[in-house]
């Protein structure tokens, strides 16, 4: 996991990751659990590949749709505290704080957010 070393205010950048120029094709299982969707913005020329966020982005833990995180053999209720934004021109994947994050608090994304889930392999 990734933990805050300083206090992070809502709306501030928590982490910024470079997106490599090499994308992963949809029809492979390579690093499937660490991938984010890279979709075209033009519906007439739809494509989707996936990417792996460089730096600490790939180490970020998250919650699922049930709102629980597994800890110590049990589940605890918790909410995501970051939301990802992508800048395709600059090739940056940025985590923005969606609530106040205290020192030593784990940065958590919502894995059930359909915006970043890779499509099923066909």
Helices and strands as residue ranges (DSSP letters): E 13-18, E 24-25, G 32-34, E 36-39, G 43-45, E 48-51, G 55-59, E 61-63, E 68-71, E 74-77, E 82-87, E 92-97, E 108-110
